[in-house]
């Protein structure tokens, strides 16, 4: 059974909300305030207010923000069960590698196709990038 994941529809608004939380400066160019949410309810309210259009599965009951300084390498480890779930899905015949929709814009309107032989390699590369990228 596939584990439900947080789904973001507007990645640009999401990125600007994260930048707002990190800096205290409103990158969303609206009249709202976005203090760092302390509860899942506050998180969901801010997602809606910021027009991120995200779906947060019910399994999420807590939220934690992690910040580091420039002189610290922060390695964010994904849950083992999430890696295993993704690998299981990628190993199914006919499966595709899921990429956020904004990648299509970067590939001239085409859906990037990742060959079956490359899926687990790309999965490992994306996980590696995700765990140490502080900002792109």
DSSP file (Angstrom, degrees, kcal/mol; ACC not computed):
  #  RESIDUE AA STRUCTURE BP1 BP2  ACC     N-H-->O    O-->H-N    N-H-->O    O-->H-N    TCO  KAPPA ALPHA  PHI   PSI    X-CA   Y-CA   Z-CA
    1    1 A X              0   0    0      0, 0.0     2,-0.2     0, 0.0     0, 0.0   0.000 360.0 360.0 360.0 130.9    0.0    0.0    0.0
    2    2 A X        -     0   0    0      1,-0.1     2,-0.4    86,-0.0    84,-0.0  -0.492 360.0-123.4 -73.2 135.4    1.4    3.4   -1.0
    3    3 A X        -     0   0    0     -2,-0.2     2,-0.1    78,-0.1    -1,-0.1  -0.652  28.2-116.3 -79.3 129.3    2.0    5.8    1.8
    4    4 A X        -     0   0    0     -2,-0.4     2,-0.3     1,-0.0    -1,-0.1  -0.429  35.1-160.1 -65.5 137.4    0.2    9.1    1.4
    5    5 A X        -     0   0    0     -2,-0.1     2,-0.2    51,-0.0    50,-0.1  -0.817  29.3 -90.4-117.6 158.3    2.5   12.0    1.0
    6    6 A X        -     0   0    0     -2,-0.3     2,-0.5    50,-0.1    50,-0.2  -0.512  46.0-153.1 -61.6 129.0    2.1   15.8    1.4
    7    7 A X  E     -A   55   0A   0     48,-2.3    48,-2.6    -2,-0.2     2,-0.5  -0.947   9.2-165.1-115.0 121.3    1.0   17.1   -2.0
    8    8 A X  E     -A   54   0A   0     -2,-0.5    46,-0.2    46,-0.2     3,-0.2  -0.893   9.6-178.4-104.6 131.1    1.9   20.6   -3.0
    9    9 A X  S    S+     0   0    0     44,-1.0     2,-0.9    43,-0.9    44,-0.2   0.850  78.8  44.7 -93.5 -43.5    0.1   22.1   -6.0
   10   10 A X     >  +     0   0    0     42,-2.6     4,-2.2     1,-0.2    -1,-0.2  -0.779  64.0 175.5-106.5  91.4    1.7   25.5   -6.1
   11   11 A X  H  > S+     0   0    0     -2,-0.9     4,-2.7     1,-0.2     5,-0.2   0.812  78.1  56.5 -66.1 -31.8    5.4   24.9   -5.7
   12   12 A X  H  > S+     0   0    0      2,-0.2     4,-2.2     1,-0.2    -1,-0.2   0.946 110.0  44.1 -65.8 -46.7    6.3   28.6   -6.2
   13   13 A X  H  > S+     0   0    0      2,-0.2     4,-2.2     1,-0.2    -2,-0.2   0.899 113.4  52.7 -63.3 -40.0    4.0   29.7   -3.4
   14   14 A X  H  X S+     0   0    0     -4,-2.2     4,-2.5     2,-0.2    -2,-0.2   0.943 109.6  48.2 -60.0 -48.5    5.3   26.9   -1.2
   15   15 A X  H  X S+     0   0    0     -4,-2.7     4,-2.4     1,-0.2    -1,-0.2   0.890 111.9  49.6 -60.1 -40.4    8.9   27.9   -1.8
   16   16 A X  H  X S+     0   0    0     -4,-2.2     4,-1.9     2,-0.2    11,-0.5   0.840 109.1  52.3 -69.5 -32.1    8.0   31.5   -1.0
   17   17 A X  H  X S+     0   0    0     -4,-2.2     4,-2.4     2,-0.2    -2,-0.2   0.917 110.0  48.5 -67.0 -43.0    6.3   30.5    2.2
   18   18 A X  H  X S+     0   0    0     -4,-2.5     4,-2.4     1,-0.2    -2,-0.2   0.925 111.0  50.4 -61.8 -44.1    9.4   28.5    3.3
   19   19 A X  H  X S+     0   0    0     -4,-2.4     4,-2.0     1,-0.2     6,-0.4   0.878 109.3  52.6 -61.2 -37.0   11.5   31.6    2.5
   20   20 A X  H  X S+     0   0    0     -4,-1.9     4,-2.8     2,-0.2    -2,-0.2   0.929 110.2  46.6 -63.4 -46.6    9.1   33.7    4.6
   21   21 A X  H  < S+     0   0    0     -4,-2.4    -2,-0.2     1,-0.2    -1,-0.2   0.896 114.4  48.5 -62.0 -39.7    9.4   31.4    7.5
   22   22 A X  H  < S+     0   0    0     -4,-2.4    -1,-0.2    -5,-0.2    -2,-0.2   0.832 126.1  24.1 -72.1 -32.8   13.2   31.2    7.2
   23   23 A X  H  < S-     0   0    0     -4,-2.0    -2,-0.2     2,-0.2    -3,-0.2   0.684  91.6-126.6-108.3 -22.1   13.8   35.0    6.9
   24   24 A X  S  < S+     0   0    0     -4,-2.8     2,-0.4     1,-0.3    -4,-0.1   0.485  75.0 117.6  82.0   1.9   10.8   36.7    8.6
   25   25 A X  S    S-     0   0    0     -6,-0.4     2,-1.0    -5,-0.2    -1,-0.3  -0.885  73.7-117.7-103.1 132.2   10.3   38.7    5.4
   26   26 A X    >   +     0   0    0     -2,-0.4     3,-0.7     1,-0.2    -9,-0.1  -0.579  35.2 173.3 -76.0 102.2    7.0   38.1    3.5
   27   27 A X  T 3   +     0   0    0     -2,-1.0    -1,-0.2   -11,-0.5   -10,-0.1   0.472  69.2  75.6 -82.4  -4.1    8.0   36.7    0.1
   28   28 A X  T 3  S-     0   0    0    -12,-0.2    -1,-0.2     4,-0.1     3,-0.1   0.537  93.4-137.1 -88.9  -6.5    4.3   36.1   -0.8
   29   29 A X    <   +     0   0    0     -3,-0.7     2,-0.2     1,-0.2    -2,-0.1   0.904  62.4 113.6  53.3  48.6    3.6   39.8   -1.4
   30   30 A X  S    S-     0   0    0      2,-0.2    -1,-0.2    -4,-0.0    -2,-0.1  -0.785  80.3-102.7-135.3-177.8    0.3   39.8    0.4
   31   31 A X  S    S+     0   0    0     -2,-0.2     2,-0.1    -3,-0.1    -2,-0.0   0.368  83.3 106.6 -90.5   4.7   -1.1   41.4    3.6
   32   32 A X        -     0   0    0     17,-0.1     2,-0.4     1,-0.0    -2,-0.2  -0.412  63.7-131.5 -86.7 159.6   -0.9   38.3    5.7
   33   33 A X        -     0   0    0     -2,-0.1     2,-0.2     2,-0.0    -2,-0.1  -0.878  14.2-166.6-105.2 143.3    1.5   37.4    8.5
   34   34 A X        +     0   0    0     -2,-0.4   -10,-0.1   -10,-0.1     3,-0.1  -0.599  11.0 176.9-131.5  71.6    3.2   34.0    8.5
   35   35 A X        -     0   0    0     -2,-0.2     2,-0.2     1,-0.1   -14,-0.1  -0.393  53.1 -78.6 -68.7 156.2    4.8   33.3   11.9
   36   36 A X        -     0   0    0    -15,-0.2    -1,-0.1     1,-0.1     7,-0.1  -0.373  57.0-116.8 -56.5 119.0    6.5   29.9   12.2
   37   37 A X        -     0   0    0     -2,-0.2    -1,-0.1     1,-0.1    28,-0.1  -0.313  26.3-169.4 -63.0 140.5    3.5   27.5   12.8
   38   38 A X        +     0   0    0     -3,-0.1     2,-0.3    26,-0.1    25,-0.3   0.609  69.7  37.0-102.2 -18.6    3.6   25.7   16.1
   39   39 A X  S  > S-     0   0    0     23,-0.1     4,-2.1     1,-0.1     5,-0.1  -0.865  82.4-113.3-131.2 164.5    0.8   23.2   15.4
   40   40 A X  H  > S+     0   0    0     21,-0.4     4,-2.6    -2,-0.3     5,-0.2   0.868 118.3  55.7 -64.3 -35.5   -0.4   21.2   12.5
   41   41 A X  H  > S+     0   0    0      2,-0.2     4,-2.4     1,-0.2    -1,-0.2   0.928 108.0  47.0 -63.0 -45.1   -3.6   23.3   12.4
   42   42 A X  H  > S+     0   0    0      2,-0.2     4,-2.4     1,-0.2    -1,-0.2   0.893 111.1  53.1 -62.3 -39.4   -1.6   26.5   12.1
   43   43 A X  H  X S+     0   0    0     -4,-2.1     4,-2.2     2,-0.2    -2,-0.2   0.941 111.0  45.3 -59.9 -49.1    0.5   24.9    9.4
   44   44 A X  H  X S+     0   0    0     -4,-2.6     4,-2.1     1,-0.2    -2,-0.2   0.888 111.5  53.1 -63.8 -39.6   -2.6   24.0    7.4
   45   45 A X  H  X S+     0   0    0     -4,-2.4     4,-2.7     1,-0.2    -1,-0.2   0.912 110.5  46.9 -62.4 -42.0   -4.1   27.4    7.9
   46   46 A X  H  X S+     0   0    0     -4,-2.4     4,-2.6     2,-0.2    -2,-0.2   0.875 108.2  55.4 -69.5 -36.2   -1.0   29.1    6.6
   47   47 A X  H  <>S+     0   0    0     -4,-2.2     5,-2.6     2,-0.2     6,-0.6   0.922 113.1  43.1 -58.9 -42.8   -0.9   26.8    3.6
   48   48 A X  H ><5S+     0   0    0     -4,-2.1     3,-1.3     3,-0.2    -2,-0.2   0.936 113.9  49.4 -68.5 -47.0   -4.4   27.8    2.7
   49   49 A X  H 3<5S+     0   0    0     -4,-2.7    -2,-0.2     1,-0.3    -1,-0.2   0.861 112.4  48.8 -61.2 -36.3   -3.8   31.6    3.4
   50   50 A X  T 3<5S-     0   0    0     -4,-2.6    -1,-0.3    -5,-0.2    -2,-0.2   0.477 110.4-124.5 -83.1  -2.3   -0.7   31.5    1.3
   51   51 A X  T < 5 +     0   0    0     -3,-1.3    -3,-0.2    -4,-0.3   -38,-0.2   0.887  63.2 143.4  58.4  42.7   -2.6   29.7   -1.6
   52   52 A X      < -     0   0    0     -5,-2.6   -42,-2.6    -6,-0.2   -43,-0.9   0.762  48.7-146.7 -76.8 -27.0   -0.1   26.8   -1.7
   53   53 A X        +     0   0    0     -6,-0.6   -44,-1.0   -44,-0.2     2,-0.3   0.979  35.4 165.6  55.4  62.8   -3.0   24.5   -2.4
   54   54 A X  E     -A    8   0A   0    -46,-0.2     2,-0.5   -10,-0.1   -46,-0.2  -0.784  36.1-141.0-110.1 151.5   -1.5   21.5   -0.5
   55   55 A X  E     -A    7   0A   0    -48,-2.6   -48,-2.3    -2,-0.3     2,-0.6  -0.965  15.9-164.5-110.9 120.2   -3.1   18.3    0.7
   56   56 A X        -     0   0    0     -2,-0.5   -50,-0.1   -50,-0.2   -51,-0.0  -0.915  20.3-128.9-108.3 111.4   -1.8   17.2    4.1
   57   57 A X    >   -     0   0    0     -2,-0.6     3,-1.7     1,-0.1   -51,-0.1  -0.215  18.7-118.6 -58.0 148.6   -2.6   13.6    4.9
   58   58 A X  T 3  S+     0   0    0      1,-0.3    -1,-0.1     3,-0.0    -2,-0.0   0.698 105.6  77.7 -61.7 -21.2   -4.3   12.9    8.3
   59   59 A X  T 3  S+     0   0    0      2,-0.1     2,-0.6   -55,-0.0    -1,-0.3   0.729  76.1  88.0 -64.7 -19.3   -1.4   10.8    9.4
   60   60 A X    <   +     0   0    0     -3,-1.7     3,-0.1     1,-0.2    -4,-0.0  -0.715  41.9 152.9 -83.4 119.3    0.6   14.0   10.1
   61   61 A X        +     0   0    0     -2,-0.6   -21,-0.4     1,-0.1     2,-0.3   0.518  59.3  43.8-120.1 -13.6   -0.1   15.2   13.6
   62   62 A X        -     0   0    0    -23,-0.1     2,-0.4   -22,-0.1    -1,-0.1  -0.902  60.8-154.0-132.2 158.8    3.1   17.1   14.4
   63   63 A X        -     0   0    0     -2,-0.3     2,-0.4   -25,-0.3   -23,-0.1  -0.995   9.5-174.8-134.1 142.9    5.3   19.6   12.7
   64   64 A X        -     0   0    0     -2,-0.4     2,-0.4     2,-0.0   -26,-0.1  -0.998  10.0-155.3-139.1 131.5    9.0   20.3   13.3
   65   65 A X        -     0   0    0     -2,-0.4     2,-0.5   -28,-0.1    -2,-0.0  -0.901   9.3-164.7-107.3 136.9   11.2   23.0   11.7
   66   66 A X        +     0   0    0     -2,-0.4     2,-0.4     8,-0.0    -2,-0.0  -0.981  10.2 175.1-123.6 128.9   14.9   22.4   11.5
   67   67 A X        -     0   0    0     -2,-0.5     2,-0.3   -45,-0.0    -2,-0.0  -0.962   5.9-170.0-130.9 149.5   17.3   25.2   10.8
   68   68 A X        -     0   0    0     -2,-0.4     2,-0.2     6,-0.1     6,-0.0  -0.865  21.7-112.3-132.9 169.4   21.1   25.3   10.7
   69   69 A X    >   -     0   0    0     -2,-0.3     3,-1.8     1,-0.1     5,-0.1  -0.536  37.1-101.7 -96.0 167.0   23.9   27.8   10.5
   70   70 A X  T 3  S+     0   0    0      1,-0.3    -1,-0.1    -2,-0.2    -2,-0.0   0.750 120.6  55.0 -60.0 -26.1   26.2   28.3    7.6
   71   71 A X  T 3  S+     0   0    0      2,-0.0     2,-0.4     0, 0.0    -1,-0.3   0.302  97.1  80.8 -93.4  11.2   29.0   26.5    9.4
   72   72 A X    <   -     0   0    0     -3,-1.8     2,-0.6     2,-0.0    -4,-0.1  -0.962  68.3-143.0-123.1 129.8   26.9   23.3   10.0
   73   73 A X        -     0   0    0     -2,-0.4     2,-0.6     2,-0.0    -3,-0.1  -0.814  20.0-160.9 -86.1 122.0   26.2   20.5    7.6
   74   74 A X        -     0   0    0     -2,-0.6     2,-0.7    58,-0.2    -6,-0.1  -0.924   4.6-167.0-106.9 116.5   22.6   19.4    8.3
   75   75 A X        -     0   0    0     -2,-0.6     2,-0.8    57,-0.0    57,-0.2  -0.909   6.3-158.9-106.5 111.3   21.8   15.9    6.9
   76   76 A X        -     0   0    0     55,-2.0     2,-0.4    -2,-0.7    -2,-0.0  -0.805   9.5-153.3 -94.4 109.5   18.0   15.3    7.0
   77   77 A X        -     0   0    0     -2,-0.8     2,-0.1    54,-0.0     3,-0.1  -0.692   8.7-135.7 -87.2 128.1   17.4   11.6    6.9
   78   78 A X        -     0   0    0     -2,-0.4     2,-0.1     1,-0.1     5,-0.0  -0.447  37.3 -87.3 -74.9 155.6   14.1   10.4    5.4
   79   79 A X    >>  -     0   0    0      1,-0.1     4,-1.7    -2,-0.1     3,-0.8  -0.382  31.6-127.9 -62.5 138.5   12.1    7.8    7.3
   80   80 A X  H 3> S+     0   0    0      1,-0.3     4,-2.6     2,-0.2     5,-0.2   0.890 109.0  56.4 -52.4 -44.3   13.2    4.2    6.4
   81   81 A X  H 3> S+     0   0    0      1,-0.2     4,-2.1     2,-0.2    -1,-0.3   0.823 104.6  52.7 -62.9 -31.3    9.6    3.3    5.6
   82   82 A X  H <> S+     0   0    0     -3,-0.8     4,-2.4     2,-0.2    -1,-0.2   0.894 109.5  48.1 -72.2 -38.9    9.3    6.1    3.1
   83   83 A X  H  X S+     0   0    0     -4,-1.7     4,-2.7     2,-0.2     5,-0.2   0.946 113.5  47.6 -63.1 -47.3   12.4    5.0    1.2
   84   84 A X  H  X S+     0   0    0     -4,-2.6     4,-2.2     1,-0.2    -2,-0.2   0.886 111.4  51.1 -62.1 -39.0   11.1    1.4    1.2
   85   85 A X  H  X S+     0   0    0     -4,-2.1     4,-2.1    -5,-0.2    -1,-0.2   0.931 111.8  46.7 -64.0 -46.0    7.7    2.5    0.0
   86   86 A X  H  X S+     0   0    0     -4,-2.4     4,-2.7     1,-0.2    -2,-0.2   0.924 112.3  49.7 -62.4 -44.7    9.2    4.6   -2.9
   87   87 A X  H  X S+     0   0    0     -4,-2.7     4,-1.7     1,-0.2    -1,-0.2   0.900 108.9  53.0 -61.8 -40.3   11.5    1.7   -3.9
   88   88 A X  H  < S+     0   0    0     -4,-2.2     4,-0.4    -5,-0.2    -1,-0.2   0.918 112.0  45.2 -60.3 -44.2    8.6   -0.7   -3.9
   89   89 A X  H >< S+     0   0    0     -4,-2.1     3,-1.1     1,-0.2    -2,-0.2   0.902 112.2  51.1 -66.7 -41.4    6.6    1.6   -6.2
   90   90 A X  H 3< S+     0   0    0     -4,-2.7    -1,-0.2     1,-0.2    -2,-0.2   0.767 106.0  56.2 -69.4 -24.9    9.6    2.2   -8.5
   91   91 A X  T 3< S+     0   0    0     -4,-1.7     2,-0.3    -5,-0.2    -1,-0.2   0.527  83.3 105.2 -84.5  -6.2   10.2   -1.5   -8.9
   92   92 A X  S X  S-     0   0    0     -3,-1.1     3,-1.9    -4,-0.4     2,-0.0  -0.564  83.9-104.6 -75.5 135.6    6.7   -2.2  -10.2
   93   93 A X  T 3  S+     0   0    0     -2,-0.3    -1,-0.1     1,-0.3     3,-0.1  -0.347 105.0  17.1 -58.7 136.1    6.4   -2.9  -13.9
   94   94 A X  T 3  S+     0   0    0      1,-0.3    -1,-0.3    -4,-0.1    -3,-0.1   0.447  92.7 138.8  82.5   0.2    5.0    0.1  -15.8
   95   95 A X    <   -     0   0    0     -3,-1.9     2,-0.3    -5,-0.1    -1,-0.3  -0.338  40.1-146.8 -74.5 160.8    5.6    2.5  -12.9
   96   96 A X        -     0   0    0     -3,-0.1     2,-0.6    17,-0.0    -4,-0.1  -0.872  22.4-105.9-122.5 159.5    6.9    6.0  -13.6
   97   97 A X        -     0   0    0     -2,-0.3     2,-0.4    17,-0.2    17,-0.1  -0.761  38.9-128.4 -86.0 121.8    9.2    8.2  -11.5
   98   98 A X        +     0   0    0     -2,-0.6     2,-0.4     0, 0.0    -1,-0.0  -0.567  33.2 173.4 -77.9 124.4    7.1   10.9   -9.9
   99   99 A X        -     0   0    0     -2,-0.4     5,-0.1    13,-0.1    13,-0.0  -0.955  40.0 -97.1-123.7 146.9    8.4   14.4  -10.4
  100  100 A X    >   -     0   0    0     -2,-0.4     3,-1.9     1,-0.1     4,-0.4  -0.281  39.2-111.7 -58.7 149.3    6.6   17.7   -9.4
  101  101 A X  T >> S+     0   0    0      1,-0.3     3,-1.3     2,-0.2     4,-0.7   0.730 109.6  73.4 -58.2 -25.0    4.7   19.3  -12.2
  102  102 A X  H 3> S+     0   0    0      1,-0.3     4,-1.2     2,-0.2     3,-0.3   0.738  83.1  70.1 -66.6 -18.1    7.1   22.3  -12.5
  103  103 A X  H <> S+     0   0    0     -3,-1.9     4,-1.1     1,-0.2    -1,-0.3   0.860  89.7  62.3 -62.1 -33.6    9.7   20.0  -14.1
  104  104 A X  H X4>S+     0   0    0     -3,-1.3     5,-2.1    -4,-0.4     3,-0.6   0.891 100.0  53.3 -59.6 -39.4    7.5   19.9  -17.2
  105  105 A X  H ><5S+     0   0    0     -4,-0.7     3,-0.9    -3,-0.3    -1,-0.2   0.876 107.7  51.2 -61.6 -37.3    7.9   23.6  -17.6
  106  106 A X  H 3<5S+     0   0    0     -4,-1.2    -1,-0.2     1,-0.3    -2,-0.2   0.680 106.1  55.7 -75.3 -17.5   11.7   23.1  -17.5
  107  107 A X  T X<5S-     0   0    0     -4,-1.1     3,-1.8    -3,-0.6    -1,-0.3  -0.208 125.7 -93.8-109.0  40.4   11.6   20.4  -20.1
  108  108 A X  T < 5S-     0   0    0     -3,-0.9    -3,-0.2     1,-0.3    -2,-0.1   0.840  83.6 -51.0  54.6  40.1    9.8   22.6  -22.8
  109  109 A X  T 3 <S+     0   0    0     -5,-2.1     2,-0.3     1,-0.3    -1,-0.3   0.453 111.2 120.8  82.5   0.0    6.3   21.4  -21.8
  110  110 A X    <   -     0   0    0     -3,-1.8     2,-0.5    -6,-0.5    -1,-0.3  -0.734  69.7-114.8 -98.3 146.2    7.2   17.7  -22.0
  111  111 A X        -     0   0    0     -2,-0.3     2,-0.2    -3,-0.1    -7,-0.1  -0.671  37.7-118.5 -73.4 123.5    7.0   15.2  -19.1
  112  112 A X        -     0   0    0     -2,-0.5     2,-0.6     1,-0.1   -13,-0.1  -0.463  27.8-147.7 -64.3 129.9   10.5   14.1  -18.3
  113  113 A X        -     0   0    0     -2,-0.2     2,-0.6   -17,-0.1    -1,-0.1  -0.889   9.0-162.6-105.0 124.5   10.8   10.4  -18.9
  114  114 A X        -     0   0    0     -2,-0.6   -17,-0.2   -17,-0.1     5,-0.1  -0.921  24.9-123.1-106.3 116.8   13.1    8.5  -16.7
  115  115 A X    >>  -     0   0    0     -2,-0.6     3,-2.1     1,-0.1     4,-0.8  -0.186  21.2-114.8 -57.9 149.7   13.9    5.1  -18.1
  116  116 A X  G >4 S+     0   0    0      1,-0.3     3,-0.8     2,-0.2     4,-0.5   0.860 116.5  58.6 -52.8 -39.3   13.2    2.1  -15.9
  117  117 A X  G 34 S+     0   0    0      1,-0.2    -1,-0.3     2,-0.1     4,-0.2   0.663 110.4  43.4 -67.5 -15.1   16.9    1.3  -15.7
  118  118 A X  G <> S+     0   0    0     -3,-2.1     4,-2.9     2,-0.1     5,-0.3   0.503  85.8  94.3-106.1  -7.7   17.5    4.7  -14.2
  119  119 A X  H <X S+     0   0    0     -3,-0.8     4,-2.4    -4,-0.8    -2,-0.1   0.904  89.3  41.3 -58.3 -49.1   14.7    5.0  -11.7
  120  120 A X  H  > S+     0   0    0     -4,-0.5     4,-2.2     2,-0.2    -1,-0.2   0.829 114.8  53.2 -70.8 -29.9   16.5    3.8   -8.6
  121  121 A X  H  > S+     0   0    0      2,-0.2     4,-2.4     1,-0.2    -2,-0.2   0.945 111.8  44.3 -66.7 -47.3   19.6    5.7   -9.5
  122  122 A X  H  X S+     0   0    0     -4,-2.9     4,-3.0     2,-0.2     5,-0.2   0.890 111.3  55.6 -63.5 -39.0   17.6    9.0   -9.9
  123  123 A X  H  X S+     0   0    0     -4,-2.4     4,-2.4    -5,-0.3    -1,-0.2   0.935 109.9  45.1 -57.2 -47.7   15.8    8.1   -6.6
  124  124 A X  H  X S+     0   0    0     -4,-2.2     4,-2.6     2,-0.2    -2,-0.2   0.900 113.6  50.2 -64.2 -41.2   19.1    7.8   -4.8
  125  125 A X  H  X S+     0   0    0     -4,-2.4     4,-2.4     2,-0.2    -2,-0.2   0.908 111.9  46.9 -65.1 -42.0   20.4   11.0   -6.4
  126  126 A X  H  X S+     0   0    0     -4,-3.0     4,-2.9     2,-0.2    -2,-0.2   0.900 112.7  49.5 -68.0 -39.6   17.3   13.0   -5.4
  127  127 A X  H  X S+     0   0    0     -4,-2.4     4,-2.2    -5,-0.2    -2,-0.2   0.936 111.9  49.1 -63.6 -44.7   17.4   11.6   -1.9
  128  128 A X  H  X S+     0   0    0     -4,-2.6     4,-0.9     1,-0.2    -2,-0.2   0.917 114.3  44.8 -59.7 -44.0   21.1   12.6   -1.6
  129  129 A X  H >X S+     0   0    0     -4,-2.4     4,-2.2     1,-0.2     3,-0.7   0.926 112.3  52.4 -65.3 -44.9   20.4   16.0   -2.9
  130  130 A X  H 3< S+     0   0    0     -4,-2.9    -2,-0.2     1,-0.2    -1,-0.2   0.850 104.8  56.1 -59.5 -37.5   17.3   16.5   -0.7
  131  131 A X  H 3< S+     0   0    0     -4,-2.2   -55,-2.0     1,-0.2    -1,-0.2   0.759 121.7  23.2 -73.4 -23.9   19.2   15.5    2.5
  132  132 A X  H << S+     0   0    0     -4,-0.9     2,-0.6    -3,-0.7   -58,-0.2   0.536  88.8 109.5-120.5  -8.3   21.9   18.2    2.1
  133  133 A X     <  +     0   0    0     -4,-2.2     3,-0.2     1,-0.2    -4,-0.0  -0.578  35.6 178.0 -73.6 118.8   20.5   21.0    0.0
  134  134 A X  S    S-     0   0    0     -2,-0.6     2,-0.3     1,-0.4    -1,-0.2   0.886  72.7 -16.3 -87.1 -44.8   19.9   24.0    2.2
  135  135 A X              0   0    0      1,-0.0    -1,-0.4     0, 0.0     0, 0.0  -0.955 360.0 360.0-157.0 147.8   18.7   26.2   -0.7
  136  136 A X              0   0    0     -2,-0.3    -1,-0.0    -3,-0.2    -3,-0.0   0.457 360.0 360.0 -89.3 360.0   19.0   25.8   -4.4
